Amino acid sequence: ACAGAGRGTRAGAHRGTCSAPGRCARAAASTAGDHGGAPTARAHRGTFGDHGPLLDPWPVGGTNPYLHALVSNDSRDHIRNTVPDTNFMTDFARNPPMTSLHSIPLTLIDGTDTDFGRFKGEVVLVVNVASQCGFTPQYAGLEALYNKFRGQGFEVLGVPCNQFAGQEPAADAEIAEFCERNFGVTFPLTTKADVRGKNQHLLYAELTKFKNGFLPGLVKWNFEKFLVNRDGVVVARFAPTVEPDSPEVIEAVQSALS
């Protein structure tokens, strides 16, 4: 629990000193309309362990843009994690549909041109990332998840994006250096891309066709996660508030790998 997270939300803010910075991103800020219990990222200045300074995800006294984006997008949306049930996973395994994901071109952050087909036969967690977000510490969890399962055919693909409160303003080379220096990131990153809007990357045009549970439609914030199985089919989607080491994510990854 964090007594300092969630400052400045419209639905009622709480202030204080963060006594558990490592858990800030899981703190629940308040409610807004029908969006009961929607958790938000930490909103305190300073450092996160040895990972260097992190900026507030929104200004003191301002509106939490993540919660605002959620509420304004669709009043029926709720920020909850979504995990596929066993029958859903089994149906895909028995009768996988055709997928166009593998043919989508990608440019890695070092300038290498490739396509999503490089991951064919592997399970991939695709995450839109940012360096100045309250969820930025999830880079460490993503790297740990990658190292835990990479020997079984698991990959993480980070897609830097500056569309949410301008929280990824850096150039590609600076992003790569930041991730390596602060979080020891070794999983692949793409060049900076749009995940929604008129310049939406083709990868996200396909990923967001997966409209399951409480996360339909467009990506709403940094660090939303899509799990793609070995056949190139999206089988799970997780809100930014669901951390990489959560039981929900680990269970879904293990199911997709099995």
Secondary structure by P-SEA (a helix, b strand, c coil): cccccccccccccccccccccccccccccccccccccccccccccccccccccccccccccccaaaaaaaaaacccccbbbbbbcaaaaaaaaacccccccccbbbbccccccccccccccbbbbbbbcccccccccaaaaaaaaaaaccccbbbbbbbbbccccccccccaaaaaaaaaaccccccccccccccccccccaaaaaaaccccccccccccccbbbbbbccccccccccccccccccaaaaaaaaaaac
